[in-house]
Amino acid sequence: MAAKKLNCPIKLTLYQQQMFTGVGHRVATLQDINLGARKDRTLDAIEQHVAYNNTAVGKEYSERSAVSTRMLYHCENLTIENRLVNLNYQTPTFMRTYPQRKNRT
């Protein structure tokens, strides 16, 4: 809008702190895990894996970070729970980490 109004290119520079309020950001998660093991030190149970992640009040976004536990651990006794916490933040968005980005074309 500013470029059209002034009829010239406009450059917008944001500080890192401002990036999390005006655009999407990676979701914050809080995870709690209880493990049970046999005497031979093999994993017997993941009693509860609860992941809380924040989302915007007006639009839900779920990272579902607890779901990867099923793929990462071989365990017969597994309970997974995912919960959202509504906060007055900008809506989080999907952001790939470096290893995920590196393998994509």
MDAnalysis code that builds the backbone (N, CA, C; Angstrom):
import MDAnalysis as mda
import numpy as np

u = mda.Universe.empty(315, n_residues=105, atom_resindex=np.repeat(np.arange(105), 3), trajectory=True)
u.add_TopologyAttr("name", ["N", "CA", "C"] * 105)
u.add_TopologyAttr("resid", np.arange(1, 106))
u.add_TopologyAttr("resname", ["MET", "ALA", "ALA", "LYS", "LYS", "LEU", "ASN", "CYS", "PRO", "ILE", "LYS", "LEU", "THR", "LEU", "TYR", "GLN", "GLN", "GLN", "MET", "PHE", "THR", "GLY", "VAL", "GLY", "HIS", "ARG", "VAL", "ALA", "THR", "LEU", "GLN", "ASP", "ILE", "ASN", "LEU", "GLY", "ALA", "ARG", "LYS", "ASP", "ARG", "THR", "LEU", "ASP", "ALA", "ILE", "GLU", "GLN", "HIS", "VAL", "ALA", "TYR", "ASN", "ASN", "THR", "ALA", "VAL", "GLY", "LYS", "GLU", "TYR", "SER", "GLU", "ARG", "SER", "ALA", "VAL", "SER", "THR", "ARG", "MET", "LEU", "TYR", "HIS", "CYS", "GLU", "ASN", "LEU", "THR", "ILE", "GLU", "ASN", "ARG", "LEU", "VAL", "ASN", "LEU", "ASN", "TYR", "GLN", "THR", "PRO", "THR", "PHE", "MET", "ARG", "THR", "TYR", "PRO", "GLN", "ARG", "LYS", "ASN", "ARG", "THR"])
u.atoms.positions = np.array([
    [0.824, -1.189, 0.000],
    [0.000, 0.000, 0.000],
    [0.871, 1.257, 0.000],
    [1.918, 1.231, 0.824],
    [2.792, 2.405, 0.906],
    [3.501, 2.644, -0.411],
    [3.949, 1.576, -1.068],
    [4.644, 1.717, -2.352],
    [3.728, 2.324, -3.408],
    [2.467, 1.902, -3.406],
    [1.513, 2.470, -4.373],
    [1.231, 3.931, -4.068],
    [1.088, 4.228, -2.786],
    [0.781, 5.605, -2.384],
    [1.931, 6.560, -2.717],
    [3.179, 6.113, -2.464],
    [4.351, 6.958, -2.696],
    [4.932, 6.807, -4.099],
    [4.455, 5.788, -4.823],
    [4.922, 5.507, -6.176],
    [6.432, 5.244, -6.222],
    [6.914, 4.489, -5.226],
    [8.324, 4.098, -5.185],
    [8.458, 2.842, -4.316],
    [9.537, 2.082, -4.498],
    [9.713, 0.865, -3.699],
    [9.871, 1.177, -2.212],
    [9.346, 0.319, -1.390],
    [9.439, 0.469, 0.061],
    [10.125, -0.770, 0.634],
    [11.034, -0.555, 1.559],
    [11.710, -1.668, 2.233],
    [11.267, -1.682, 3.696],
    [10.789, -2.833, 4.136],
    [10.349, -2.999, 5.515],
    [11.356, -3.864, 6.256],
    [11.891, -3.353, 7.353],
    [12.850, -4.088, 8.167],
    [12.242, -4.304, 9.534],
    [12.234, -5.561, 9.968],
    [11.685, -5.898, 11.281],
    [12.775, -6.432, 12.189],
    [12.681, -6.119, 13.472],
    [13.537, -6.744, 14.467],
    [13.037, -8.163, 14.702],
    [13.887, -9.030, 15.240],
    [13.491, -10.415, 15.476],
    [12.258, -10.496, 16.378],
    [12.165, -9.652, 17.383],
    [11.027, -9.671, 18.295],
    [9.724, -9.334, 17.578],
    [9.782, -8.520, 16.555],
    [8.597, -8.127, 15.808],
    [8.122, -9.225, 14.858],
    [8.983, -10.150, 14.509],
    [8.615, -11.218, 13.584],
    [7.544, -12.137, 14.154],
    [7.439, -12.228, 15.463],
    [6.501, -13.150, 16.077],
    [5.125, -12.534, 16.310],
    [4.960, -11.272, 16.031],
    [3.654, -10.643, 16.223],
    [2.959, -10.324, 14.901],
    [3.710, -10.068, 13.850],
    [3.098, -9.681, 12.585],
    [2.945, -10.808, 11.591],
    [3.716, -11.862, 11.763],
    [3.662, -13.009, 10.856],
    [3.534, -14.277, 11.682],
    [3.323, -15.399, 11.035],
    [3.216, -16.671, 11.752],
    [4.511, -17.025, 12.461],
    [4.420, -17.910, 13.406],
    [5.591, -18.336, 14.158],
    [5.483, -19.816, 14.478],
    [6.581, -20.388, 14.871],
    [6.576, -21.791, 15.267],
    [5.898, -21.905, 16.625],
    [5.064, -22.905, 16.760],
    [4.276, -23.081, 17.964],
    [5.168, -23.495, 19.144],
    [4.856, -22.980, 20.322],
    [5.556, -23.390, 21.540],
    [4.860, -24.622, 22.106],
    [5.623, -25.604, 22.546],
    [5.024, -26.817, 23.104],
    [5.587, -27.086, 24.489],
    [4.776, -27.702, 25.310],
    [5.178, -28.164, 26.633],
    [4.829, -29.639, 26.691],
    [5.816, -30.475, 26.937],
    [5.588, -31.913, 26.888],
    [5.963, -32.555, 28.218],
    [5.181, -33.527, 28.615],
    [5.402, -34.270, 29.854],
    [5.325, -35.753, 29.511],
    [6.313, -36.506, 29.931],
    [6.343, -37.918, 29.562],
    [6.757, -38.763, 30.763],
    [6.058, -39.871, 30.956],
    [6.376, -40.843, 32.002],
    [6.740, -42.152, 31.329],
    [7.900, -42.685, 31.647],
    [8.379, -43.908, 31.016],
    [8.429, -45.045, 32.023],
    [8.155, -46.245, 31.557],
    [8.295, -47.446, 32.366],
    [9.211, -48.417, 31.647],
    [10.104, -49.064, 32.396],
    [11.054, -49.988, 31.788],
    [11.062, -51.316, 32.539],
    [11.417, -52.352, 31.807],
    [11.581, -53.679, 32.413],
    [12.951, -53.758, 33.086],
    [13.184, -54.849, 33.787],
    [14.477, -55.025, 34.460],
    [15.630, -55.130, 33.469],
    [15.331, -55.584, 32.251],
    [16.389, -55.676, 31.240],
    [16.601, -54.353, 30.497],
    [15.995, -53.282, 30.999],
    [16.139, -51.903, 30.506],
    [15.466, -51.651, 29.163],
    [14.559, -52.512, 28.760],
    [13.792, -52.229, 27.545],
    [12.549, -51.430, 27.915],
    [12.114, -50.614, 27.028],
    [10.961, -49.740, 27.259],
    [9.683, -50.563, 27.318],
    [8.957, -50.442, 28.404],
    [7.730, -51.215, 28.613],
    [6.478, -50.355, 28.459],
    [6.541, -49.106, 28.887],
    [5.341, -48.265, 28.851],
    [5.695, -46.795, 28.723],
    [4.909, -46.123, 27.918],
    [4.885, -44.667, 27.925],
    [3.508, -44.344, 28.463],
    [3.469, -44.080, 29.760],
    [2.199, -43.950, 30.451],
    [1.381, -42.771, 29.934],
    [2.024, -41.662, 29.739],
    [1.295, -40.488, 29.265],
    [2.279, -39.557, 28.582],
    [1.936, -39.148, 27.412],
    [2.741, -38.161, 26.695],
    [1.804, -37.024, 26.337],
    [1.830, -35.982, 27.129],
    [0.912, -34.866, 26.947],
    [1.677, -33.713, 26.322],
    [1.161, -33.171, 25.256],
    [1.774, -32.016, 24.620],
    [0.764, -30.880, 24.607],
    [1.143, -29.777, 25.169],
    [0.325, -28.570, 25.127],
    [0.960, -27.649, 24.102],
    [0.178, -27.141, 23.189],
    [0.712, -26.110, 22.316],
    [-0.272, -24.960, 22.215],
    [0.323, -23.762, 22.084],
    [-0.513, -22.567, 22.038],
    [-1.129, -22.390, 20.656],
    [-2.275, -21.771, 20.645],
    [-2.947, -21.442, 19.396],
    [-3.636, -20.091, 19.577],
    [-4.035, -19.479, 18.492],
    [-4.714, -18.190, 18.570],
    [-6.157, -18.393, 19.025],
    [-6.728, -17.353, 19.597],
    [-8.109, -17.421, 20.079],
    [-9.080, -17.580, 18.918],
    [-8.852, -16.881, 17.818],
    [-9.790, -16.897, 16.704],
    [-9.632, -18.029, 15.722],
    [-8.443, -18.660, 15.689],
    [-8.194, -19.719, 14.706],
    [-7.309, -20.791, 15.331],
    [-7.779, -22.034, 15.300],
    [-7.010, -23.111, 15.921],
    [-5.921, -23.624, 14.985],
    [-4.755, -23.892, 15.557],
    [-3.658, -24.526, 14.847],
    [-3.044, -25.550, 15.789],
    [-2.963, -26.786, 15.354],
    [-2.418, -27.850, 16.196],
    [-1.161, -28.426, 15.573],
    [-0.078, -28.411, 16.312],
    [1.193, -28.970, 15.842],
    [1.201, -30.493, 15.925],
    [0.486, -31.058, 16.860],
    [0.384, -32.502, 17.078],
    [1.758, -33.142, 17.249],
    [2.580, -32.509, 18.082],
    [3.936, -32.985, 18.296],
    [3.996, -34.304, 19.057],
    [2.964, -34.646, 19.797],
    [2.966, -35.897, 20.560],
    [2.798, -37.118, 19.667],
    [2.268, -36.945, 18.470],
    [1.989, -38.072, 17.588],
    [3.273, -38.775, 17.146],
    [4.369, -38.048, 17.030],
    [5.617, -38.665, 16.576],
    [6.151, -39.702, 17.557],
    [5.668, -39.700, 18.799],
    [6.100, -40.693, 19.777],
    [5.785, -42.103, 19.294],
    [4.663, -42.287, 18.620],
    [4.295, -43.609, 18.089],
    [5.343, -44.127, 17.107],
    [5.909, -43.233, 16.315],
    [6.894, -43.636, 15.317],
    [8.291, -43.805, 15.916],
    [8.599, -43.047, 16.951],
    [9.955, -43.041, 17.491],
    [10.244, -44.165, 18.481],
    [9.216, -44.641, 19.177],
    [9.433, -45.626, 20.235],
    [8.619, -46.880, 19.980],
    [9.250, -48.036, 20.097],
    [8.540, -49.310, 20.024],
    [8.074, -49.631, 21.438],
    [6.772, -49.539, 21.649],
    [6.217, -49.728, 22.985],
    [4.771, -50.189, 22.861],
    [4.442, -51.284, 23.557],
    [3.081, -51.819, 23.488],
    [2.091, -50.980, 24.300],
    [2.515, -50.456, 25.418],
    [1.649, -49.682, 26.316],
    [1.915, -48.198, 26.097],
    [1.025, -47.576, 25.355],
    [1.257, -46.191, 24.941],
    [-0.019, -45.372, 25.058],
    [0.073, -44.243, 25.717],
    [-1.039, -43.301, 25.809],
    [-0.537, -41.939, 25.354],
    [-1.232, -41.357, 24.381],
    [-0.845, -40.053, 23.846],
    [-2.024, -39.100, 23.942],
    [-1.722, -37.894, 24.328],
    [-2.759, -36.872, 24.467],
    [-2.217, -35.560, 23.930],
    [-3.013, -34.847, 23.175],
    [-2.639, -33.548, 22.622],
    [-3.651, -32.516, 23.082],
    [-3.191, -31.400, 23.608],
    [-4.102, -30.350, 24.085],
    [-3.698, -29.000, 23.516],
    [-4.695, -28.193, 23.224],
    [-4.468, -26.830, 22.758],
    [-4.741, -25.836, 23.872],
    [-3.960, -24.788, 23.900],
    [-4.155, -23.712, 24.866],
    [-4.384, -22.430, 24.070],
    [-5.559, -21.834, 24.222],
    [-5.866, -20.587, 23.519],
    [-5.176, -19.415, 24.208],
    [-4.367, -18.693, 23.459],
    [-3.668, -17.510, 23.967],
    [-3.906, -16.350, 23.015],
    [-3.714, -15.168, 23.504],
    [-3.903, -13.975, 22.694],
    [-2.624, -13.691, 21.898],
    [-2.301, -14.612, 21.002],
    [-1.125, -14.528, 20.143],
    [-1.572, -14.582, 18.699],
    [-0.640, -14.255, 17.816],
    [-0.848, -14.460, 16.394],
    [-0.995, -15.960, 16.137],
    [-1.721, -16.359, 15.128],
    [-1.892, -17.777, 14.815],
    [-0.554, -18.397, 14.438],
    [-0.154, -19.499, 15.119],
    [1.093, -20.176, 14.730],
    [0.948, -20.778, 13.339],
    [2.065, -21.106, 12.733],
    [2.045, -21.710, 11.410],
    [3.134, -22.763, 11.318],
    [3.028, -23.639, 10.325],
    [4.013, -24.681, 10.116],
    [5.327, -24.057, 9.680],
    [6.408, -24.443, 10.310],
    [7.736, -23.975, 9.923],
    [8.666, -25.182, 9.944],
    [9.305, -25.459, 8.825],
    [10.217, -26.597, 8.755],
    [11.548, -26.247, 9.397],
    [12.145, -27.230, 10.037],
    [13.483, -27.041, 10.578],
    [14.485, -27.290, 9.469],
    [15.726, -27.015, 9.725],
    [16.755, -27.144, 8.695],
    [16.824, -28.550, 8.097],
    [16.863, -29.637, 8.885],
    [16.935, -30.969, 8.261],
    [15.730, -31.280, 7.382],
    [14.550, -30.817, 7.748],
    [13.367, -31.067, 6.935],
    [13.449, -30.297, 5.621],
    [13.967, -29.102, 5.662],
    [14.062, -28.256, 4.493],
    [15.144, -28.750, 3.534],
    [16.238, -29.256, 4.074],
    [17.399, -29.658, 3.282],
    [17.063, -30.769, 2.291],
    [16.188, -31.691, 2.663],
    [15.879, -32.849, 1.822],
    [14.787, -32.593, 0.810],
    [14.234, -31.421, 0.785],
    [13.139, -31.122, -0.143],
    [13.665, -30.335, -1.332],
    [13.006, -30.515, -2.446],
    [13.432, -29.760, -3.640],
    [12.470, -28.658, -3.934],
])
